[in-house]
Amino acid sequence: MLECYEDVDDENFPFTNYMKAMKVSANFRMPLMDKYNGRGYPTYHINIYKTKLQGQSPAVMCRNFHTTLTSDAKRWYNELKLRNIKMKSYFKRFSNVINKIETVTDDKALDALVTELHLRTPFWRDVQNSQPKTYSQLVDLIQCKIRSEETIENKKRAEKDKRTAIEGRDDAIQNPSSTVFRESAPQR
């Protein structure tokens, strides 16, 4: 994914602290280019973007990408959680775009999805190691990744719920005048 500079609210910036900390020259001016609305080939838009910003730093590439989006694509980008781009939401968006394109072949879908992967991430390495030959093989890998993310999220949620319950119980024990004890105390 790419990052953008203009109108960036650092609090809601969906990238790592490393990328946020990278310096961007105050002299940088974004080249003019058509905005992507979420329809058509996202890879085509990204390739044009990369060409227009060829030679720029990753910070410039990332911090300016959002300025090239409009409509559905801009809404999707704005809904990205802070430093939390999940495979499930990314794949859902990618699938919606692919399904809107009538003439996309299995090879083109596979190529587009592999091209969009973040380099040097654990999932990218998994794809490189398994080298899926078809789009459906890559979809199987993605679904496995999604299940893994969901399992981790569910485990974190369960641990948080457990901590909350323990804290509530400890609070009730330490504060016997709490509502829990007043309601269960025998009437005199």
C-alpha positions as CSV (number, residue, x, y, z in Angstrom):
1,M,0.0,0.0,0.0
2,L,1.1,3.5,-0.6
3,E,1.1,6.5,1.7
4,C,0.1,10.1,1.1
5,Y,1.3,13.5,2.4
6,E,-1.3,16.2,1.7
7,D,-4.2,16.5,4.2
8,V,-2.9,13.6,6.3
9,D,-4.2,13.5,9.8
10,D,-1.4,11.6,11.6
11,E,-3.8,10.3,14.2
12,N,-5.8,8.4,11.6
13,F,-2.9,7.6,9.2
14,P,-3.3,3.8,8.4
15,F,0.5,3.1,8.2
16,T,3.2,2.1,10.5
17,N,5.1,4.5,12.8
18,Y,8.2,3.8,10.7
19,M,6.4,5.2,7.6
20,K,4.9,8.1,9.5
21,A,8.4,9.0,10.8
22,M,9.9,9.2,7.3
23,K,10.7,12.7,6.2
24,V,9.1,14.2,3.0
25,S,10.6,17.3,1.3
26,A,8.5,20.4,1.7
27,N,9.4,21.1,-2.0
28,F,7.6,18.0,-3.2
29,R,4.7,18.7,-5.6
30,M,2.3,15.9,-6.6
31,P,2.1,15.4,-10.4
32,L,-1.3,15.7,-12.0
33,M,-3.0,12.4,-12.8
34,D,-6.5,11.0,-13.1
35,K,-8.2,9.9,-9.8
36,Y,-9.2,6.3,-9.3
37,N,-12.9,5.8,-8.3
38,G,-12.8,2.1,-7.4
39,R,-14.0,0.9,-10.8
40,G,-11.8,-0.7,-13.4
41,Y,-8.3,-2.0,-12.9
42,P,-6.7,-0.9,-9.6
43,T,-3.4,-2.3,-10.8
44,Y,-3.5,0.1,-13.8
45,H,-4.0,3.1,-11.5
46,I,-1.2,2.0,-9.2
47,N,1.2,1.4,-12.1
48,I,0.5,4.9,-13.5
49,Y,1.0,6.3,-9.9
50,K,4.3,4.5,-9.6
51,T,5.4,5.8,-13.0
52,K,4.5,9.4,-12.1
53,L,6.3,9.2,-8.8
54,Q,9.3,7.1,-10.0
55,G,12.4,7.8,-8.0
56,Q,10.5,9.2,-5.0
57,S,10.9,7.8,-1.5
58,P,8.5,5.3,0.0
59,A,7.2,8.1,2.3
60,V,6.3,10.3,-0.7
61,M,4.8,7.3,-2.5
62,C,2.6,6.4,0.5
63,R,1.7,9.8,1.8
64,N,0.4,11.0,-1.5
65,F,-1.6,8.0,-2.7
66,H,-4.8,9.0,-1.1
67,T,-4.9,12.2,-3.2
68,T,-5.3,10.0,-6.3
69,L,-8.5,8.4,-5.0
70,T,-12.1,9.5,-5.3
71,S,-15.6,8.0,-4.7
72,D,-15.7,4.4,-3.6
73,A,-11.9,4.1,-3.6
74,K,-11.6,7.2,-1.3
75,R,-14.3,5.9,1.0
76,W,-12.5,2.5,1.3
77,Y,-9.2,4.2,2.0
78,N,-10.7,6.5,4.7
79,E,-12.2,3.5,6.4
80,L,-8.9,1.8,6.9
81,K,-8.1,1.4,10.5
82,L,-4.9,2.9,11.9
83,R,-2.0,0.7,10.9
84,N,-4.5,-2.1,10.7
85,I,-5.0,-3.1,7.1
86,K,-6.6,-6.5,7.4
87,M,-6.5,-9.2,4.7
88,K,-10.3,-9.9,5.0
89,S,-11.2,-6.3,4.2
90,Y,-8.6,-6.0,1.5
91,F,-9.6,-9.2,-0.2
92,K,-13.3,-8.3,0.0
93,R,-12.6,-5.0,-1.7
94,F,-10.3,-6.7,-4.3
95,S,-13.0,-9.3,-5.1
96,N,-15.7,-6.6,-5.5
97,V,-13.5,-4.8,-8.1
98,I,-12.6,-8.0,-9.9
99,N,-16.3,-9.1,-10.0
100,K,-17.2,-5.7,-11.7
101,I,-14.8,-6.3,-14.5
102,E,-16.5,-8.5,-17.1
103,T,-13.4,-9.7,-19.0
104,V,-10.9,-10.5,-16.3
105,T,-9.2,-13.8,-16.7
106,D,-7.9,-16.1,-14.0
107,D,-4.3,-15.2,-14.9
108,K,-5.0,-11.5,-14.8
109,A,-6.8,-11.7,-11.5
110,L,-3.9,-13.8,-10.0
111,D,-1.3,-11.3,-11.4
112,A,-3.2,-8.3,-10.1
113,L,-3.6,-9.7,-6.6
114,V,0.0,-10.9,-6.3
115,T,1.2,-7.5,-7.6
116,E,-0.8,-5.7,-4.9
117,L,0.7,-7.6,-2.0
118,H,3.0,-5.8,0.4
119,L,6.5,-6.8,-0.2
120,R,8.5,-8.5,2.6
121,T,5.5,-9.2,4.7
122,P,5.0,-12.7,6.2
123,F,2.0,-13.3,3.8
124,W,4.0,-12.2,0.8
125,R,6.7,-14.7,1.8
126,D,4.1,-17.4,2.1
127,V,2.9,-16.6,-1.5
128,Q,6.4,-16.6,-2.8
129,N,7.1,-19.9,-1.1
130,S,4.0,-21.6,-2.3
131,Q,3.9,-20.0,-5.8
132,P,0.2,-20.4,-6.5
133,K,-0.4,-21.2,-10.2
134,T,-4.1,-20.2,-10.3
135,Y,-6.3,-17.5,-8.8
136,S,-8.2,-20.1,-6.8
137,Q,-5.0,-21.4,-5.2
138,L,-4.1,-17.9,-4.1
139,V,-7.7,-17.4,-2.8
140,D,-7.2,-20.6,-0.7
141,L,-4.0,-19.1,0.8
142,I,-5.9,-15.8,1.5
143,Q,-8.8,-17.6,3.1
144,C,-6.3,-19.4,5.3
145,K,-4.7,-16.1,6.3
146,I,-8.2,-14.6,7.0
147,R,-9.0,-17.5,9.3
148,S,-5.7,-17.1,11.1
149,E,-6.4,-13.3,11.6
150,E,-9.9,-14.1,12.8
151,T,-8.6,-16.7,15.2
152,I,-6.1,-14.2,16.7
153,E,-8.8,-11.5,17.0
154,N,-11.2,-13.9,18.7
155,K,-8.5,-15.0,21.1
156,K,-7.6,-11.4,21.9
157,R,-11.3,-10.6,22.4
158,A,-11.8,-13.6,24.7
159,E,-8.7,-12.7,26.7
160,K,-10.0,-9.1,27.1
161,D,-13.4,-10.4,28.1
162,K,-11.8,-12.6,30.7
163,R,-9.7,-9.8,32.1
164,T,-12.8,-7.6,32.3
165,A,-14.8,-10.3,34.1
166,I,-11.9,-10.9,36.6
167,E,-11.5,-7.1,37.2
168,G,-15.3,-6.9,37.8
169,R,-15.2,-9.8,40.2
170,D,-12.1,-8.4,42.0
171,D,-13.8,-5.0,42.2
172,A,-17.0,-6.6,43.7
173,I,-14.9,-8.4,46.3
174,Q,-12.9,-5.3,47.2
175,N,-16.0,-3.2,47.3
176,P,-18.8,-5.2,49.0
177,S,-21.2,-2.2,48.9
178,S,-21.3,-2.7,45.1
179,T,-24.7,-3.3,43.4
180,V,-23.9,-7.0,42.9
181,F,-23.7,-7.6,46.7
182,R,-26.5,-5.3,47.6
183,E,-28.9,-7.1,45.2
184,S,-27.9,-10.5,46.4
185,A,-27.8,-9.7,50.2
186,P,-30.6,-11.2,52.2
187,Q,-33.4,-8.9,53.2
188,R,-33.8,-8.2,57.0
